[in-house]
Amino acid sequence: YMKNLYKRIRDSTYLKLNSQLSLIPSIDIWHVHGHQMECFAWYASNFISGAGWVNGEIIETLWSTIN
């Protein structure tokens, strides 16, 4: 998603990015294992200073109720 994020924002009529905002890409720890091994060290949220622990897959636990 981050690969073309800045281009999508730049090309958008409606989206603007604050120039003082710094985005740090990460992949949820449960999801990062499905990526290439080098993604783990670069993007696992465990290794990003100041990143919190979140359950980014929570929506999947709600699917049975939603369906």
Kinemage of the C-alpha trace (Angstrom):
@kinemage 1
@onewidth
@group {chain A} dominant
@subgroup {mainchain}
@vectorlist {calphas} color= white
{ca tyr a 1} P 0.000 0.000 0.000
{ca met a 2} L 2.814 2.413 0.839
{ca lys a 3} L 4.555 1.771 -2.469
{ca asn a 4} L 2.347 4.266 -4.358
{ca leu a 5} L 0.708 6.114 -1.461
{ca tyr a 6} L 2.452 9.437 -2.026
{ca lys a 7} L 1.675 9.349 -5.753
{ca arg a 8} L -2.005 8.590 -5.084
{ca ile a 9} L -2.215 11.485 -2.634
{ca arg a 10} L -0.349 13.837 -4.969
{ca asp a 11} L -2.639 12.925 -7.901
{ca ser a 12} L -5.822 13.219 -5.840
{ca thr a 13} L -8.135 16.193 -5.960
{ca tyr a 14} L -9.368 15.536 -2.429
{ca leu a 15} L -6.424 14.174 -0.460
{ca lys a 16} L -3.691 16.340 1.009
{ca leu a 17} L -0.793 15.318 3.234
{ca asn a 18} L 0.570 17.641 5.894
{ca ser a 19} L 4.241 18.274 5.064
{ca gln a 20} L 5.144 17.986 8.768
{ca leu a 21} L 3.649 14.497 9.021
{ca ser a 22} L 6.059 11.567 8.925
{ca leu a 23} L 4.604 8.199 7.906
{ca ile a 24} L 6.408 5.020 8.933
{ca pro a 25} L 5.204 1.953 7.034
{ca ser a 26} L 4.604 -1.187 9.048
{ca ile a 27} L 2.965 -4.575 8.690
{ca asp a 28} L 0.942 -6.057 11.528
{ca ile a 29} L 2.899 -8.802 13.292
{ca trp a 30} L 0.292 -11.459 12.439
{ca his a 31} L 0.360 -10.486 8.769
{ca val a 32} L 4.105 -9.877 8.281
{ca his a 33} L 4.875 -13.610 8.412
{ca gly a 34} L 3.045 -14.015 5.101
{ca his a 35} L 5.563 -11.689 3.446
{ca gln a 36} L 9.161 -12.263 2.445
{ca met a 37} L 11.563 -12.758 5.355
{ca glu a 38} L 13.296 -9.408 4.784
{ca cys a 39} L 9.939 -7.664 5.359
{ca phe a 40} L 9.970 -8.858 8.970
{ca ala a 41} L 13.010 -6.852 10.048
{ca trp a 42} L 11.984 -3.748 8.082
{ca tyr a 43} L 8.234 -3.603 8.639
{ca ala a 44} L 7.236 -5.653 11.697
{ca ser a 45} L 5.686 -3.233 14.180
{ca asn a 46} L 7.689 -4.882 17.001
{ca phe a 47} L 10.847 -3.178 15.745
{ca ile a 48} L 9.473 0.327 15.149
{ca ser a 49} L 10.321 2.614 18.034
{ca gly a 50} L 7.183 4.114 19.545
{ca ala a 51} L 4.785 1.814 17.702
{ca gly a 52} L 1.976 0.407 19.801
{ca trp a 53} L 0.632 -3.122 19.864
{ca val a 54} L -2.626 -3.353 17.974
{ca asn a 55} L -4.871 -6.085 16.666
{ca gly a 56} L -5.102 -5.078 13.024
{ca glu a 57} L -7.028 -8.227 12.135
{ca ile a 58} L -9.959 -7.561 14.486
{ca ile a 59} L -12.445 -7.247 11.628
{ca glu a 60} L -11.903 -10.906 10.740
{ca thr a 61} L -13.088 -11.984 14.191
{ca leu a 62} L -16.368 -10.135 13.574
{ca trp a 63} L -17.156 -11.672 10.178
{ca ser a 64} L -19.261 -14.545 11.532
{ca thr a 65} L -21.482 -12.071 13.384
{ca ile a 66} L -21.646 -9.636 10.460
{ca asn a 67} L -22.500 -12.398 7.989
